[in-house]
Amino acid sequence: MINDDKSGDEGTSSSFGSEGGVYIPAVVDGDGSVSDCESVISGSGDVDVEHQSIESNGLVRLDASDKLYGIIGKKFVMKLSEIGINARVECIKRNLFNSNAIAQARISSFQIFVKAVEKKNGGDANIKYAWFGASKDEIDNIVLHGFSYDNIRKNGFIDHGIVVSADHSPLESVESAIADEDGIKHIMLCRVLLGKTELVNRGSTQSHPSSDNFQSGVDDLVSPKKYIVWSSQMNTHILPEFVISFKTLMNVNNRPKQDGVHVEKPVSPWIPIPDLIAALSKILPPKAIKEMTQFRKSYIERKISRRDMIRGIRQITGDKMLLMVLKNFTEQRRCNGFR
């Protein structure tokens, strides 16, 4: 059982978003009920989940009228809107951590480490909320079994840690979310125990804190957008609390929605992937074309995210050649009367 009274266990509560003082207490009561932020904001007590369907993995779907649903959904949509992405939340599920004894041990373990880090750092555990995007199957596995090395290998930032996006910067995690057969994407909102952080650069071979003074990493010491939790701590320092299912709609900046590539600004040239591969086949050797085709095949089969596919193609071509092909394609379309 986790104490969901903020005054009784400050270390397990965390504010969602950098602006408000909204606290979401950690779950769960012995009877399986869950407390939302109402109990912190107005003292109205626990949410009644008796008549709600709790899934076998311990997730319960929040009603759209729920206070938590409004806070999380509004924040998520607002942050994407600020960067030109129009999204619609389809549903939000909360992890009750009561599906089995292992799930209950997972949240107890998190609380134990919170207290240990607080003690080490003079009372400051530095708990933040952060995003992690993946396929539906990956998220289901994480909720049931925890993070694995497969989740590390796909992040492209570092080889020995889980990378999550700061709550104010969900873009990269959104791009890592892979749509299911209904076109719905899924992203987790996790409570992350950071402690004292240190700078970790992309591609670093670091696999643990550089000294006993640190517990986790960030991509920027002043305004981090990424938090790095080392592989040895990925299932004790990250607590997946919510799963947000959403659809990305027509882009605010009118970017094409098709399977294509953008480079740099939204107004930059754009080309469908098949046309790009066809154009590059006249320039690059067959081996390079085969590698690019495989990246696209893996994306279509939902094995990698669109972001990973584009990153792979750019690594093969180089931005200089890619921009040249994009420019030629745009000029050709203009000559043919397209805009």
C-alpha positions in Angstrom: 0.0 0.0 0.0 1.2 3.5 -0.9 0.3 6.5 1.2 -1.6 8.8 -1.2 -1.7 11.6 1.3 0.6 14.4 0.1 1.3 15.6 3.6 2.1 12.1 4.7 4.5 11.1 1.9 5.7 14.1 0.0 8.3 12.1 -1.8 5.9 10.0 -3.8 3.9 12.9 -5.2 4.9 15.0 -8.2 3.4 18.0 -10.0 2.4 17.5 -13.6 3.7 20.4 -15.7 6.0 23.2 -14.9 3.3 25.9 -14.5 0.6 24.6 -12.1 0.9 23.2 -8.6 -1.3 20.2 -9.4 -0.1 17.1 -7.5 -1.0 13.6 -8.6 -0.5 11.3 -5.6 1.0 7.9 -6.0 -1.5 4.9 -5.9 -2.9 2.6 -4.3 -5.1 1.8 -1.4 -5.4 -1.7 0.1 -8.9 -2.2 -1.4 -7.6 -1.5 -4.9 -9.1 2.0 -5.1 -7.1 4.9 -6.6 -6.9 8.5 -5.5 -6.8 11.3 -8.1 -5.7 14.9 -7.7 -9.2 15.8 -6.3 -8.0 14.5 -2.9 -5.1 16.9 -3.0 -6.8 19.9 -4.5 -10.1 19.8 -2.6 -10.0 16.9 -0.2 -12.9 15.2 -2.0 -11.5 11.7 -1.5 -10.9 8.7 -3.6 -12.2 7.9 -7.1 -14.7 5.1 -7.1 -13.5 2.4 -9.4 -15.9 -0.3 -8.2 -18.0 0.0 -11.4 -15.1 0.6 -13.8 -13.5 -2.2 -15.8 -10.0 -2.9 -14.6 -8.0 -4.7 -17.2 -5.8 -7.7 -16.5 -2.7 -5.6 -16.6 -4.1 -3.3 -13.9 -5.1 -0.4 -16.1 -8.4 1.4 -15.6 -9.9 3.7 -18.1 -10.5 7.2 -16.8 -13.8 8.9 -17.5 -13.6 12.0 -19.6 -15.1 13.9 -16.8 -12.4 12.9 -14.4 -10.2 15.7 -13.1 -7.0 13.7 -14.0 -8.3 13.2 -17.5 -8.7 16.9 -18.0 -5.3 17.8 -16.5 -3.3 15.3 -18.5 -5.2 15.5 -21.8 -5.3 19.3 -21.9 -1.6 19.5 -21.1 -0.7 16.9 -23.7 -2.8 18.5 -26.5 -1.6 22.0 -25.6 2.1 21.1 -25.7 1.7 19.5 -29.1 -0.3 22.4 -30.4 2.6 24.8 -29.5 4.8 23.0 -31.9 2.2 22.7 -34.7 0.7 19.3 -34.1 -3.0 18.9 -33.7 -3.9 15.9 -31.6 -7.0 14.4 -30.1 -7.0 12.3 -27.0 -9.0 9.1 -27.5 -8.7 7.7 -23.9 -6.5 7.8 -20.8 -5.8 4.8 -18.6 -4.3 4.8 -15.2 -2.1 2.0 -13.8 -3.4 0.8 -10.5 -0.4 -1.5 -9.9 -2.7 -4.2 -8.5 -2.8 -6.8 -11.3 -0.5 -9.1 -9.4 2.1 -9.2 -6.6 4.9 -8.1 -9.0 3.0 -5.0 -9.9 2.5 -4.1 -6.3 6.2 -4.8 -5.6 7.1 -2.4 -8.4 5.5 0.6 -6.9 6.8 -0.3 -3.4 10.3 -0.5 -4.9 9.9 2.9 -6.4 8.9 4.3 -3.1 11.9 2.7 -1.4 14.3 4.2 -3.9 12.6 7.6 -3.5 13.3 7.6 0.2 16.9 6.4 -0.4 17.6 9.2 -2.9 15.9 11.8 -0.6 18.2 10.7 2.2 21.3 10.9 0.0 20.4 14.3 -1.5 19.3 16.1 1.6 15.6 15.5 1.1 15.4 16.2 -2.6 14.4 13.1 -4.7 13.8 15.3 -7.8 10.8 13.4 -9.2 9.5 14.5 -12.6 6.9 13.4 -15.0 8.0 12.3 -18.5 6.7 10.7 -21.7 7.7 7.4 -23.4 6.2 6.6 -26.8 6.1 3.1 -28.4 3.8 0.6 -30.1 0.8 -0.6 -28.2 2.4 -4.1 -27.8 5.5 -2.5 -26.3 3.6 -0.4 -23.9 1.5 -3.4 -22.8 4.7 -5.4 -22.1 6.2 -2.5 -20.1 3.0 -2.2 -18.0 3.0 -6.0 -17.4 6.7 -6.8 -17.1 8.7 -3.5 -17.0 11.2 -2.0 -19.3 13.6 -4.2 -21.3 16.8 -3.8 -23.3 14.7 -3.7 -26.5 13.3 -0.3 -25.2 16.9 0.9 -24.8 18.2 -0.2 -28.2 15.6 1.8 -30.2 16.1 5.2 -28.6 19.0 6.3 -30.8 20.4 8.6 -28.1 22.4 6.4 -25.8 23.0 2.6 -25.6 22.8 2.0 -21.9 19.7 3.8 -20.6 16.0 4.5 -21.1 15.4 8.0 -22.6 12.2 9.7 -21.7 10.9 13.1 -22.8 10.4 15.9 -20.2 6.7 16.6 -19.7 6.9 20.0 -21.3 8.6 18.5 -24.5 6.6 15.4 -25.7 7.6 15.6 -29.4 10.2 12.9 -29.6 8.1 10.5 -27.6 5.1 11.3 -29.8 7.3 10.6 -32.9 8.3 7.2 -31.4 4.7 6.2 -30.9 3.6 3.7 -33.6 0.0 3.8 -34.7 -2.0 0.6 -34.2 -4.4 -0.9 -36.8 -7.0 1.8 -36.0 -4.5 4.6 -36.5 -4.3 5.3 -32.8 -1.0 6.0 -31.1 0.0 5.3 -27.5 2.3 7.1 -25.1 3.0 6.6 -21.4 3.2 9.3 -18.8 5.7 8.1 -16.2 6.8 9.3 -12.8 10.6 9.4 -13.0 13.0 9.5 -10.0 16.0 11.6 -11.2 17.9 12.6 -8.1 20.9 14.6 -9.0 21.4 14.8 -12.8 24.5 15.1 -15.0 25.0 16.0 -18.6 25.0 13.0 -21.0 25.6 13.7 -24.7 24.1 11.8 -27.6 26.1 8.8 -28.5 27.9 8.6 -25.1 29.2 5.2 -24.1 28.5 5.9 -20.5 26.5 3.1 -18.8 26.1 4.3 -15.2 26.5 7.5 -13.2 30.0 9.1 -13.6 30.3 9.3 -9.8 28.4 8.7 -6.6 27.2 12.3 -6.7 24.7 11.6 -9.6 21.8 9.3 -10.2 20.6 10.1 -13.7 21.4 12.1 -16.9 19.9 14.9 -18.9 20.6 16.3 -22.4 20.8 19.9 -21.1 21.6 21.0 -17.6 19.7 24.3 -17.9 16.6 23.2 -19.8 16.5 19.5 -20.3 14.2 17.9 -22.8 15.4 14.3 -22.2 16.0 12.4 -19.0 18.3 9.4 -19.1 17.7 6.6 -16.6 20.4 4.0 -16.6 19.6 0.4 -17.5 20.4 -0.8 -14.0 17.7 1.5 -12.7 15.1 1.4 -15.4 12.6 -0.7 -13.4 13.1 1.0 -10.1 13.3 4.7 -11.1 10.6 4.9 -13.7 6.9 4.3 -12.8 4.5 4.1 -15.8 1.4 5.6 -14.4 -0.8 6.6 -17.4 -1.3 5.4 -20.9 -2.6 8.1 -23.3 -4.1 6.9 -26.6 -4.4 9.6 -29.2 -4.6 10.5 -32.9 -2.7 13.2 -34.6 -4.9 15.2 -37.0 -4.2 17.6 -39.8 -1.1 19.5 -38.9 -1.5 23.1 -37.7 1.3 24.2 -40.0 -0.3 22.2 -42.9 2.5 19.7 -43.2 1.5 16.8 -45.5 0.2 13.8 -43.7 1.5 11.2 -46.1 4.5 8.9 -45.8 7.1 11.5 -46.6 10.2 13.3 -45.4 10.6 16.9 -44.1 13.9 18.5 -43.5 14.3 21.3 -41.0 11.5 23.9 -41.1 7.8 23.0 -41.8 8.0 25.1 -45.0 11.0 23.1 -46.3 10.7 20.7 -49.3 8.8 17.4 -48.8 9.0 14.2 -50.8 7.2 10.9 -50.5 9.5 8.1 -49.4 9.0 5.9 -52.6 9.8 8.9 -54.8 12.9 9.6 -52.7 14.2 6.1 -53.0 13.5 6.1 -56.7 15.5 9.3 -57.2 18.3 8.2 -55.0 18.6 4.8 -56.8 20.0 6.8 -59.8 22.8 8.2 -57.5 23.6 5.7 -54.7 24.8 2.1 -54.9 22.3 -0.8 -54.7 23.4 -1.7 -51.1 22.4 1.8 -49.9 19.0 1.6 -51.7 18.4 -1.8 -50.1 19.1 -0.5 -46.7 16.7 2.5 -47.2 14.0 0.1 -48.5 14.5 -2.0 -45.4 14.0 1.0 -43.1 10.7 1.8 -44.9 9.6 -1.9 -44.7 10.3 -2.0 -41.0 8.3 1.2 -40.5 5.3 -0.1 -42.5 5.4 -3.3 -40.4 5.4 -1.1 -37.3 8.8 -2.4 -36.1 10.3 1.1 -35.9 8.9 4.6 -35.6 8.6 7.0 -38.4 11.3 9.1 -36.7 13.7 6.1 -36.7 13.0 5.4 -40.3 13.8 9.0 -41.4 16.9 9.1 -39.2 18.2 5.9 -40.9 17.6 7.3 -44.3 19.3 10.6 -43.5 22.3 8.6 -42.1 22.6 6.8 -45.4 22.2 9.7 -47.7 23.6 12.6 -45.8 21.7 15.9 -45.5 23.5 17.5 -48.4 22.4 14.9 -50.9 18.9 14.6 -49.4 18.4 18.4 -49.8 19.6 18.3 -53.4 17.0 15.6 -54.2 14.3 17.4 -52.3 15.0 20.6 -54.2 15.0 18.9 -57.6 11.7 17.1 -56.7 10.1 20.4 -55.6 11.2 22.2 -58.7 9.9 19.4 -60.9 6.5 19.5 -59.2 6.4 23.3 -59.7 7.1 22.9 -63.4 4.3 20.4 -63.6 1.9 22.8 -62.0 1.8 21.4 -58.5 2.3 23.6 -55.4 
